[in-house]
Amino acid sequence: MNLALLLDAAARSFPRMPALSVADRPIYDYAAYGALAARLAGGLEALALAPGDRVVLAMTNNAEYLAALFAIWRAGLVAAPANAKLHAREIAFMAADCAAKLCLATPDLAEGLARELAPPTRLVVLGDDDWRRMAQAEPGRIAASRGDDLAWLFYTSGTTGRPKGAMLSHRNLMTMATLYLADVDALAPGDTHLHLAAQSHATGLFGLSHIAKATHQVLPASGGFSPGELADLLRLHARASFFVPPTGLRRMLRDPAFRDAPLENIRTVLLGAAPVYAADLKAGYAALGPRLWNGYGQGESPCTITAMPKSLLAAAIAAGDEARMVSVGLARTGIEVAVVDPDDRPLPPGEVGEVAVRGDTVMAGYWNLPEATATALRGGWLHTGDLGALDAEGFLSLLDRSKDLVISGGSNIYPREIEDVLLEHPSVAEAAVIGAPDPEWGESVVAFVVPLDGRIDVAALDALCLQRIARYKRPKHWRVVDSLPKNGAGKVLKRALRELYETAD
């Protein structure tokens, strides 16, 4: 069971179908893309890399990224994709942690990495002489990998300390890729996958399902995301699916450049990486129709644990059922989800506890961290650290990360509930809530808000909170900021907000 078989089969069965384009410029068909991956695999073998060796991918989005990823698997190696927004020192930490033999980098990251990487990690830069030799090597054969062999080290974002390498096997990612086809869309050649987010994270993982069905992978010319450029891409490519975090959806809906986009060319908008609030879902449905899909997962069980299918999400929005609307949906096919108490006992419907998951998408553990692995996977279940509740029909509603829970005066306060209310106000572009030490109450609620047009009336927000939530939940402290700190996946870094609050005070 080697993931490299997915691209190999697509290249054999659909050789002339477009594999990858940049905007309107075709770069590779499937025959050429499969051949490039095979030659790169041969080049990796020529560098004396042995099966099981780790290869860091420190690359901004580019046309060769997925070919390099499949080449690593074809050669029986392990990919360790890095968030390209990390500092070179942070990427070097990853390389040292997993004793990577090689780092493949794009030119924009090469200078910093050359300073920071240490032996045994060798640096090869896209387009340099070493890369060209790899790309011209004799094709390598597909290694005989087993399902439990390591395929991907998914390093966590490090929001609570040093990042940990979640060990994902060929079986984990093959199951993930297959479940997309079962639970999201039955893809076919002629469909389009727009890579608007980092290929090192969700859009790259979703790409496995798309490549398995020989769909067209398309990169924006800018290499990033802008609503106007997305509108232009939709004028060029039909039956398009793409992943965006909730902040991306908000940008799409608020940018005049997106208003005339041909929405009929959108197949699926894949939401995830951070909570999606009711206000965003309602606005998205009003603008885009029944094209929104919302998933919940994490690096330890990727893409995803549960999902709200387009049809059920559309029905909840049409019915005005906010509780169902903000649910992250049902367990993916063949995946078990439970909500447990501190003693790992399953809780009945409606009660809040930690979300636990079991199934073939769950990691084998953390790289070289046996104690953290034993804690996370105790009892055979992945303990996510997320707080949630299941209803009687199996729909999961998330409240917060357990570490983000605010306890004030002995009462549990879930930041997401407050954030959802704040985002209903038309002057608020983004909101994030944290707890701060309080000598009287233990913790008090602090709200960070980003104004939509540069102005915001805190008194109006306070009044809205009093209308919608209990008095003890409303923010005691307010901070108006230009932006919220986020990681590469678009998730708000609440640790950074706590540090900002403590520094300011």
C-alpha positions in Angstrom: 0.0 0.0 0.0 2.1 2.9 -1.3 0.5 6.3 -1.8 2.6 6.7 -4.9 0.2 4.3 -6.7 -2.4 7.1 -6.8 -0.4 9.3 -9.1 1.0 6.3 -11.0 -2.5 5.0 -11.8 -3.8 8.5 -12.9 -0.8 9.0 -15.2 -1.3 5.6 -16.8 -5.1 5.8 -17.2 -5.5 9.5 -18.0 -2.1 10.6 -19.5 -3.4 13.5 -21.6 -5.6 15.0 -18.9 -4.3 18.3 -17.4 -2.5 17.6 -14.1 -1.2 21.0 -13.1 -1.6 24.6 -14.3 -0.7 28.0 -13.0 -3.7 30.2 -13.6 -4.4 29.8 -17.4 -0.9 28.3 -18.2 -0.8 24.5 -18.5 2.4 23.1 -17.0 2.0 19.3 -16.8 -0.4 16.7 -18.1 -0.7 13.5 -16.0 1.8 11.5 -18.1 4.4 14.3 -17.6 3.6 14.7 -13.9 3.8 11.0 -13.2 7.1 10.8 -15.2 8.6 13.7 -13.2 7.7 12.0 -9.9 9.3 8.8 -11.1 12.5 10.6 -12.1 12.7 12.5 -8.8 12.3 9.2 -7.0 15.2 7.9 -8.9 17.2 11.0 -8.1 16.4 10.6 -4.4 17.8 7.0 -4.6 20.9 8.3 -6.3 21.5 10.5 -3.3 21.9 7.3 -1.2 18.7 7.9 0.7 17.4 4.6 2.2 13.7 3.6 2.7 12.4 5.2 5.9 14.7 8.3 5.7 13.0 11.6 6.3 12.8 14.4 3.7 11.7 17.9 4.8 9.7 19.9 2.2 10.3 23.6 2.9 8.5 25.0 -0.1 6.1 27.7 -0.9 3.4 26.6 -3.3 4.8 25.6 -6.6 4.0 23.4 -9.6 6.5 20.6 -8.6 5.4 20.3 -4.9 3.0 17.4 -5.3 5.4 15.6 -7.7 8.1 15.9 -5.1 5.7 14.5 -2.4 4.8 11.5 -4.5 8.4 11.0 -5.4 9.3 10.7 -1.7 6.7 8.0 -1.3 7.7 6.3 -4.5 11.2 6.0 -3.1 10.0 4.6 0.2 10.9 7.7 2.1 9.0 9.8 4.7 7.8 13.4 3.9 8.0 16.0 6.6 6.2 19.1 5.0 6.9 22.4 6.8 4.8 25.5 6.9 6.7 27.8 4.6 5.8 30.8 6.8 8.0 29.4 9.7 11.3 30.9 10.5 14.3 29.0 9.0 15.3 28.2 12.6 11.9 26.5 13.2 12.2 24.4 10.1 15.7 23.4 11.1 14.3 22.3 14.4 11.9 19.9 12.5 14.8 18.6 10.4 17.0 17.9 13.4 14.1 16.4 15.4 13.4 13.8 12.8 17.1 13.5 11.6 16.1 14.4 8.1 18.7 13.4 5.4 17.4 16.0 2.9 15.5 19.3 2.8 13.9 20.2 -0.5 13.4 24.0 -0.6 12.1 26.8 -2.9 14.6 29.5 -3.7 12.9 32.1 -1.5 13.6 30.0 1.6 17.1 28.7 0.7 19.3 31.4 2.1 17.9 31.2 5.7 17.9 27.4 5.6 21.5 27.2 4.4 22.4 29.1 7.6 20.3 27.0 9.9 20.3 23.4 8.7 22.9 21.1 10.2 24.2 17.7 9.3 22.9 15.2 8.4 20.4 17.3 6.5 21.4 18.2 3.0 19.8 21.2 1.2 18.5 20.9 -2.4 16.8 23.9 -3.9 14.2 23.8 -6.6 15.8 24.7 -9.9 19.5 24.3 -8.8 22.0 21.8 -10.3 21.2 19.1 -7.7 17.5 19.5 -8.4 18.0 19.3 -12.2 20.0 16.1 -11.8 17.3 14.6 -9.7 14.6 15.6 -12.2 16.7 14.0 -15.0 17.5 10.7 -13.2 16.5 7.3 -14.3 12.9 6.6 -13.1 12.7 4.9 -9.7 10.4 2.0 -9.1 7.6 2.2 -6.6 8.9 0.9 -3.2 7.0 -2.0 -1.6 5.6 -0.1 1.3 3.3 -1.6 3.9 0.2 0.1 5.1 1.7 0.8 8.5 4.9 2.3 7.1 5.4 5.9 7.9 4.5 8.3 5.1 4.1 11.8 6.5 5.4 13.6 9.7 2.8 16.3 10.3 4.4 18.7 12.7 1.9 20.4 14.9 1.7 24.2 14.9 3.5 24.5 18.2 1.0 26.9 19.7 1.6 25.4 23.2 5.4 24.8 22.9 7.7 22.8 20.7 5.9 21.3 17.7 5.4 17.5 17.8 5.6 15.2 14.7 2.4 13.3 14.3 3.3 10.0 12.5 0.9 9.3 9.7 1.1 6.1 7.8 0.3 5.1 4.2 -2.9 3.5 5.5 -3.8 6.7 7.4 -3.5 8.9 4.3 -5.0 6.3 1.9 -8.0 6.1 4.2 -8.3 9.8 4.3 -8.1 10.1 0.5 -10.7 7.4 0.0 -13.1 9.0 2.5 -13.1 12.2 0.6 -14.5 10.3 -2.4 -17.1 8.6 -0.1 -18.2 11.6 2.0 -17.4 14.8 0.1 -17.5 14.5 -3.7 -17.3 11.7 -6.3 -14.5 13.3 -8.3 -13.7 12.6 -11.9 -11.3 13.8 -14.6 -12.4 17.3 -15.7 -12.9 18.5 -12.1 -10.7 21.2 -10.8 -8.8 21.6 -7.5 -7.7 25.2 -6.7 -4.7 25.4 -4.3 -5.4 28.6 -2.5 -3.8 27.6 0.8 -0.5 26.0 1.7 0.2 22.7 0.0 2.0 21.6 3.1 -1.3 21.4 4.9 -5.0 20.8 4.1 -5.1 21.7 0.4 -2.1 19.4 -0.2 -3.8 16.6 1.7 -7.1 17.1 -0.1 -4.9 17.0 -3.3 -4.3 13.2 -2.7 -8.0 12.5 -3.4 -8.0 14.8 -6.5 -4.9 13.2 -8.0 -6.3 9.8 -7.4 -9.1 10.8 -9.8 -6.9 12.7 -12.2 -8.5 16.1 -11.6 -6.8 19.4 -12.6 -4.6 21.0 -9.9 -4.5 24.7 -10.4 -2.3 27.3 -8.6 -3.0 31.0 -8.6 -0.3 33.0 -10.4 0.4 35.0 -7.2 1.1 31.9 -5.2 -1.3 33.2 -2.6 -5.0 34.0 -2.1 -7.0 37.0 -3.1 -10.7 37.1 -3.8 -10.2 38.9 -7.1 -7.7 36.3 -8.3 -10.1 33.6 -7.2 -12.8 35.2 -9.3 -10.4 35.2 -12.3 -9.6 31.5 -11.8 -13.3 30.6 -11.7 -13.7 32.3 -15.1 -11.0 29.9 -16.4 -11.8 26.6 -14.7 -15.2 24.8 -14.1 -16.3 22.3 -11.5 -13.8 23.8 -9.0 -13.3 22.9 -5.4 -11.0 24.7 -3.0 -10.1 24.9 0.7 -10.3 28.1 2.6 -10.2 28.8 6.4 -13.1 30.9 7.7 -11.1 34.1 7.3 -10.8 33.3 3.6 -14.5 32.9 3.3 -15.0 36.3 5.0 -12.6 37.9 2.6 -14.3 36.4 -0.4 -17.7 37.7 0.7 -16.6 41.2 1.5 -14.4 41.9 -1.4 -16.1 43.7 -4.3 -13.7 42.0 -6.7 -15.4 38.7 -6.0 -19.0 39.9 -6.6 -19.1 39.1 -10.3 -17.4 35.7 -10.0 -19.1 32.9 -12.0 -20.4 31.0 -9.0 -21.8 28.2 -11.3 -18.2 27.1 -11.7 -17.8 26.4 -8.0 -18.4 22.8 -7.0 -17.4 22.8 -3.3 -16.0 25.3 -0.8 -14.1 23.2 1.8 -14.1 25.0 5.1 -12.0 24.1 8.1 -8.8 24.7 10.2 -10.7 27.0 12.6 -14.3 27.4 13.9 -16.8 28.6 11.4 -19.3 30.9 13.0 -23.0 31.0 12.2 -22.8 34.5 10.8 -20.2 33.4 8.3 -22.2 30.3 7.3 -25.4 32.3 6.7 -23.6 34.9 4.7 -21.8 32.2 2.7 -25.0 30.4 1.9 -26.7 33.6 0.9 -23.9 34.4 -1.5 -22.8 31.0 -2.8 -25.8 28.7 -2.3 -25.5 25.0 -1.2 -21.7 24.8 -1.9 -20.3 25.0 1.6 -18.8 21.9 3.3 -17.4 22.1 6.9 -15.0 19.7 8.3 -13.3 19.1 11.7 -9.9 17.4 12.0 -6.4 17.9 13.2 -2.9 16.8 12.2 -3.2 13.7 14.3 -6.3 12.6 12.3 -6.3 14.7 9.2 -9.0 15.8 6.8 -11.2 15.0 8.8 -12.7 13.5 11.9 -16.3 14.7 11.3 -17.9 16.7 8.5 -21.1 18.6 7.7 -22.0 17.6 4.2 -23.2 20.3 1.8 -26.7 19.0 1.8 -27.2 18.9 5.5 -25.5 22.2 6.0 -27.7 23.8 3.4 -30.8 22.4 5.1 -29.8 23.7 8.5 -29.1 27.1 7.1 -32.3 27.2 5.2 -34.2 26.2 8.3 -32.4 28.7 10.5 -31.3 25.9 12.8 -28.2 27.6 14.3 -27.4 24.7 16.7 -27.2 22.3 13.7 -25.7 24.9 11.5 -22.6 25.4 13.6 -22.2 21.7 14.2 -19.1 20.1 12.7 -21.3 17.3 11.6 -21.2 13.5 11.7 -18.3 11.1 12.1 -16.7 10.3 8.7 -17.4 6.9 7.3 -15.8 4.2 9.4 -14.6 6.6 12.1 -15.7 6.5 15.7 -16.2 9.6 17.7 -17.0 9.9 21.4 -17.2 12.6 24.0 -15.7 11.5 27.3 -15.3 12.8 30.9 -11.9 13.2 32.6 -11.9 9.5 33.5 -12.5 8.6 29.8 -16.1 7.5 30.4 -18.5 8.2 27.5 -20.9 11.0 28.2 -24.6 11.0 27.2 -25.9 13.3 24.4 -25.8 17.0 25.3 -23.0 16.8 27.9 -19.7 18.5 27.3 -16.4 16.6 27.4 -13.3 15.9 25.5 -13.7 14.7 21.9 -12.0 11.3 21.3 -11.7 9.5 18.0 -10.7 6.0 16.8 -10.2 4.8 13.2 -7.8 4.3 10.4 -7.1 8.0 10.0 -5.6 8.3 13.5 -1.8 8.7 13.8 0.5 6.0 15.2 1.9 8.5 17.7 4.3 11.4 18.0 7.9 11.1 16.7 10.3 10.2 19.5 7.8 11.3 22.2 6.5 8.1 23.9 5.0 9.8 26.9 3.0 12.3 24.8 2.0 9.4 22.6 0.7 7.3 25.5 -1.3 10.3 26.9 -2.8 11.2 23.5 -3.7 7.6 22.5 -4.6 6.1 25.9 -7.2 3.4 25.7 -6.8 3.1 21.9 -8.5 6.5 21.3 -7.0 9.8 20.1 -7.8 12.4 22.8 -8.0 15.6 20.7 -7.9 18.2 23.5 -11.1 19.7 22.1 -14.3 20.2 24.1 -17.6 19.3 22.5 -20.9 17.6 22.8 -22.7 15.0 20.7 -26.5 15.3 20.1 -28.8 12.3 20.1 -28.3 11.9 16.3 -24.5 11.9 16.4 -23.9 15.5 15.3 -20.8 17.0 17.1 -20.7 20.6 18.3 -17.4 22.0 19.3 -16.9 24.5 22.0 -13.2 25.1 22.4 -9.8 23.7 23.0 -9.7 22.5 26.6 -6.7 24.9 27.2 -8.8 27.8 26.0 -11.7 27.3 28.4 -12.2 30.3 30.7 -13.2 29.5 34.3 -14.5 32.7 36.0 -16.0 32.5 39.5 -16.2 28.7 39.2 -18.3 28.9 35.9 -17.1 27.5 32.6 -17.1 30.0 29.8 -16.5 28.9 26.2 -14.8 31.6 24.1 -16.4 30.4 20.9 -19.9 31.2 22.2 -18.9 34.8 22.8 -17.0 35.1 19.5 -20.1 33.9 17.6 -22.1 36.7 19.1 -19.5 39.4 18.4 -19.3 38.4 14.7 -23.0 39.1 14.3 -22.2 42.8 14.7 -21.7 44.5 11.3 -18.7 46.5 12.4 -16.7 43.4 13.4 -14.4 41.7 10.9 -12.8 39.2 13.3 -13.0 38.4 17.0 -11.1 36.2 19.5 -11.8 35.7 23.2 -9.3 34.6 25.8 -9.2 34.4 29.6 -6.9 36.6 31.7 -5.9 36.1 35.4 -8.3 37.9 37.7 -7.5 38.2 41.5 -11.2 38.1 42.4 -12.8 35.7 39.8 -9.8 33.5 38.9 -10.1 34.5 35.2 -12.0 37.2 33.4 -13.0 37.4 29.7 -11.0 39.5 27.3 -12.2 40.1 23.7 -10.0 41.1 20.8 -11.9 42.6 18.0 -10.8 43.7 14.5 -13.0 46.4 13.0 -14.3 46.0 9.5 -13.9 49.6 8.4 -11.5 50.9 11.0 -14.2 52.0 13.5 -15.9 50.0 16.2 -18.3 50.9 19.1 -17.3 48.8 22.1 -20.4 49.9 24.0 -22.6 48.5 21.2 -20.8 45.2 21.3 -21.2 45.0 25.1 -25.0 45.7 24.6 -25.2 42.9 22.0 -23.5 40.5 24.5 -26.0 41.4 27.2 -28.8 40.7 24.7 -27.5 37.3 23.6 -25.5 35.7 26.4 -25.5 35.5 30.2 -24.0 38.6 32.0 -21.2 36.7 33.5 -19.9 35.6 30.1 -19.6 39.0 28.6 -16.1 40.5 28.1 -14.7 42.5 31.0 -11.8 43.8 28.9 -11.8 44.9 25.3 -8.9 45.3 22.8 -9.4 46.7 19.4 -6.6 45.5 17.1 -5.7 45.7 13.4 -5.4 41.9 13.0 -5.3 38.6 14.9 -2.1 36.5 14.9 -2.6 33.3 13.0 -0.6 30.2 12.0 -0.1 29.0 8.4 -3.5 27.2 8.5 -5.4 30.3 9.4 -6.0 29.3 13.0 -5.9 32.2 15.6 -2.9 31.9 18.0 -4.5 32.5 21.4 -1.2 32.0 23.1 0.1 35.0 21.2 -3.0 37.0 22.3 -2.4 36.1 25.9 1.2 37.3 25.6 0.0 40.5 23.9 -2.5 41.2 26.7 0.1 40.5 29.4 2.7 42.7 27.7 0.3 45.6 27.2 -0.8 45.5 30.9 
